């Protein structure tokens, strides 16, 4: 992204924060909104929540409140595994998508699916998206402790390893700050309530802001 000389000087002097500046610049020049898709399972779809309380809806509002011209489609389906996600990838991510928030793995862990299978599926999804020039933010997941130390160690290593391999931004744990707080969960003790989703969005915001600011998404949206 090119900045005018005055902006470059302000950035070099530390008088302007680069991510915020880039987001503002994107919004000013884009002829159409950034097209983002939240692709995942029930944690993405907004299980038992009104549409406006889902992760994608709350994240879109939070970004728009910061002046970002963005639309975030919800391609979350409750109960899905990484295998399910891979099988519906092509028709779930429409042409013209700039960025995908990739969130799968919780159901794999709950069902004890081999971490090797989960990792292979996620890798295939990332590769297919990159082939389409769609950028990816990987939302990580942690295995429940009752799966045992060996499974937990292998599963939890999937997400940082994939992020490093494919050079994609990683949000280490999608349920950060919510998984252990009953007041932020539905009665099932597994899914976030509206306040829990707001907490998730709050934690996720710096990651997506940085991804937009440091990538080609903003300039691409202006073409």
URBELLIN-V177048 format. One record per residue. N is the residue number from 0. RES is the residue in three letters. D_CENTER is the distance of its C-alpha to the mean C-alpha in whole Angstrom. Layout:
# URBELLIN-V177048
n=N res=RES d_center=D_CENTER
n=N res=RES d_center=D_CENTER
This chain:
# URBELLIN-V177048
n=0 res=UNK d_center=22
n=1 res=UNK d_center=26
n=2 res=UNK d_center=27
n=3 res=UNK d_center=31
n=4 res=UNK d_center=33
n=5 res=UNK d_center=33
n=6 res=UNK d_center=29
n=7 res=UNK d_center=29
n=8 res=UNK d_center=32
n=9 res=UNK d_center=30
n=10 res=UNK d_center=27
n=11 res=UNK d_center=30
n=12 res=UNK d_center=31
n=13 res=UNK d_center=28
n=14 res=UNK d_center=29
n=15 res=UNK d_center=26
n=16 res=UNK d_center=22
n=17 res=UNK d_center=21
n=18 res=UNK d_center=17
n=19 res=UNK d_center=19
n=20 res=UNK d_center=21
n=21 res=UNK d_center=19
n=22 res=UNK d_center=17
n=23 res=UNK d_center=20
n=24 res=UNK d_center=22
n=25 res=UNK d_center=19
n=26 res=UNK d_center=20
n=27 res=UNK d_center=24
n=28 res=UNK d_center=24
n=29 res=UNK d_center=22
n=30 res=UNK d_center=24
n=31 res=UNK d_center=21
n=32 res=UNK d_center=17
n=33 res=UNK d_center=14
n=34 res=UNK d_center=13
n=35 res=UNK d_center=9
n=36 res=UNK d_center=9
n=37 res=UNK d_center=6
n=38 res=UNK d_center=8
n=39 res=UNK d_center=9
n=40 res=UNK d_center=12
n=41 res=UNK d_center=14
n=42 res=UNK d_center=11
n=43 res=UNK d_center=9
n=44 res=UNK d_center=12
n=45 res=UNK d_center=14
n=46 res=UNK d_center=17
n=47 res=UNK d_center=20
n=48 res=UNK d_center=19
n=49 res=UNK d_center=20
n=50 res=UNK d_center=18
n=51 res=UNK d_center=18
n=52 res=UNK d_center=16
n=53 res=UNK d_center=13
n=54 res=UNK d_center=10
n=55 res=UNK d_center=9
n=56 res=UNK d_center=13
n=57 res=UNK d_center=13
n=58 res=UNK d_center=10
n=59 res=UNK d_center=12
n=60 res=UNK d_center=15
n=61 res=UNK d_center=14
n=62 res=UNK d_center=13
n=63 res=UNK d_center=16
n=64 res=UNK d_center=18
n=65 res=UNK d_center=18
n=66 res=UNK d_center=19
n=67 res=UNK d_center=16
n=68 res=UNK d_center=17
n=69 res=UNK d_center=14
n=70 res=UNK d_center=14
n=71 res=UNK d_center=11
n=72 res=UNK d_center=12
n=73 res=UNK d_center=11
n=74 res=UNK d_center=12
n=75 res=UNK d_center=12
n=76 res=UNK d_center=15
n=77 res=UNK d_center=16
n=78 res=UNK d_center=18
n=79 res=UNK d_center=16
n=80 res=UNK d_center=16
n=81 res=UNK d_center=15
n=82 res=UNK d_center=18
n=83 res=UNK d_center=18
n=84 res=UNK d_center=14
n=85 res=UNK d_center=16
n=86 res=UNK d_center=19
n=87 res=UNK d_center=18
n=88 res=UNK d_center=15
n=89 res=UNK d_center=18
n=90 res=UNK d_center=19
n=91 res=UNK d_center=15
n=92 res=UNK d_center=14
n=93 res=UNK d_center=17
n=94 res=UNK d_center=18
n=95 res=UNK d_center=17
n=96 res=UNK d_center=14
n=97 res=UNK d_center=12
n=98 res=UNK d_center=9
n=99 res=UNK d_center=7
n=100 res=UNK d_center=3
n=101 res=UNK d_center=5
n=102 res=UNK d_center=6
n=103 res=UNK d_center=10
n=104 res=UNK d_center=13
n=105 res=UNK d_center=14
n=106 res=UNK d_center=17
n=107 res=UNK d_center=18
n=108 res=UNK d_center=19
n=109 res=UNK d_center=21
n=110 res=UNK d_center=23
n=111 res=UNK d_center=23
n=112 res=UNK d_center=22
n=113 res=UNK d_center=23
n=114 res=UNK d_center=20
n=115 res=UNK d_center=22
n=116 res=UNK d_center=21
n=117 res=UNK d_center=17
n=118 res=UNK d_center=17
n=119 res=UNK d_center=19
n=120 res=UNK d_center=17
n=121 res=UNK d_center=13
n=122 res=UNK d_center=15
n=123 res=UNK d_center=17
n=124 res=UNK d_center=14
n=125 res=UNK d_center=12
n=126 res=UNK d_center=16
n=127 res=UNK d_center=17
n=128 res=UNK d_center=14
n=129 res=UNK d_center=15
n=130 res=UNK d_center=18
n=131 res=UNK d_center=18
n=132 res=UNK d_center=16
n=133 res=UNK d_center=13
n=134 res=UNK d_center=10
n=135 res=UNK d_center=7
n=136 res=UNK d_center=5
n=137 res=UNK d_center=6
n=138 res=UNK d_center=5
n=139 res=UNK d_center=9
n=140 res=UNK d_center=12
n=141 res=UNK d_center=15
n=142 res=UNK d_center=18
n=143 res=UNK d_center=21
n=144 res=UNK d_center=24
n=145 res=UNK d_center=26
n=146 res=UNK d_center=25
n=147 res=UNK d_center=27
n=148 res=UNK d_center=27
n=149 res=UNK d_center=27
n=150 res=UNK d_center=24
n=151 res=UNK d_center=22
n=152 res=UNK d_center=23
n=153 res=UNK d_center=22
n=154 res=UNK d_center=19
n=155 res=UNK d_center=17
n=156 res=UNK d_center=18
n=157 res=UNK d_center=16
n=158 res=UNK d_center=12
n=159 res=UNK d_center=14
n=160 res=UNK d_center=16
n=161 res=UNK d_center=14
n=162 res=UNK d_center=12
n=163 res=UNK d_center=16
n=164 res=UNK d_center=17
n=165 res=UNK d_center=15
n=166 res=UNK d_center=14
n=167 res=UNK d_center=11
n=168 res=UNK d_center=9
n=169 res=UNK d_center=8
n=170 res=UNK d_center=7
n=171 res=UNK d_center=10
n=172 res=UNK d_center=11
n=173 res=UNK d_center=8
n=174 res=UNK d_center=12
n=175 res=UNK d_center=13
n=176 res=UNK d_center=16
n=177 res=UNK d_center=16
n=178 res=UNK d_center=17
n=179 res=UNK d_center=21
n=180 res=UNK d_center=21
n=181 res=UNK d_center=23
n=182 res=UNK d_center=23
n=183 res=UNK d_center=20
n=184 res=UNK d_center=20
n=185 res=UNK d_center=22
n=186 res=UNK d_center=25
n=187 res=UNK d_center=24
n=188 res=UNK d_center=22
n=189 res=UNK d_center=19
n=190 res=UNK d_center=17
n=191 res=UNK d_center=16
n=192 res=UNK d_center=18
n=193 res=UNK d_center=18
n=194 res=UNK d_center=18
n=195 res=UNK d_center=16
n=196 res=UNK d_center=13
n=197 res=UNK d_center=14
n=198 res=UNK d_center=14
n=199 res=UNK d_center=11
n=200 res=UNK d_center=10
n=201 res=UNK d_center=12
n=202 res=UNK d_center=11
n=203 res=UNK d_center=8
n=204 res=UNK d_center=9
n=205 res=UNK d_center=11
n=206 res=UNK d_center=8
n=207 res=UNK d_center=7
n=208 res=UNK d_center=11
n=209 res=UNK d_center=12
n=210 res=UNK d_center=10
n=211 res=UNK d_center=12
n=212 res=UNK d_center=15
n=213 res=UNK d_center=16
n=214 res=UNK d_center=15
n=215 res=UNK d_center=17
n=216 res=UNK d_center=14
n=217 res=UNK d_center=17
n=218 res=UNK d_center=20
n=219 res=UNK d_center=19
n=220 res=UNK d_center=18
n=221 res=UNK d_center=22
n=222 res=UNK d_center=24
